Amino acid sequence: MTQYWLMKSEPDECSIDDALAAPGATVPWTGVRNYQARNFMRDAMRVGDGVLFYHSSCPQPGIAGLARVASGVRPDPTQFDPASPYFDPKSPAHQPRWLLRDVQALKKTRLIGLPELRATPELADMLVLQRGSRLSITPVSEAHWRFITERLM
């Protein structure tokens, strides 16, 4: 059964354009340092799940494209790299704390900005729109996925 996700990326680190330009249009989703988001990747995501590619921490945050989960879970190598901003000296190599999945970009869409998402009553209970929600990965209901992909894109 296909599930759906919203995955946030800062466009200066990896934008939808960067992902589309990568070999196979596939990028490793590195840098997740929240246990709940990690657990979504580890326990709930499956290869083939749909992804709303969301640009965050930028002047115009919002959904910028569509993607799919393209790999199983594996250790995130940035946790072991002292030069990486995602380095975690407490993560042992024999039992890594942080994981990643590959994400394959499928297409760039018009930017569906945060103000438009907030102004759409059908999306009012979407997790990314809830006060205090700062997770980089959140599940998306099938109803929200269909509304966004069929009516807003």
Protein Blocks (a to p, Z undefined) as FASTA:
>chain_A
ZZdddddddfklocfklmmmpghhiacdehiacfklmmmmmmmgcghiacddddehifbg
cdfbdcddfbdcdddfklmmmkbmkbcfklcfklcfbdcdddddfbdcddddfklmmmmm
klmmgmklpghiabfbdcddfklmmmmmmmmZZ
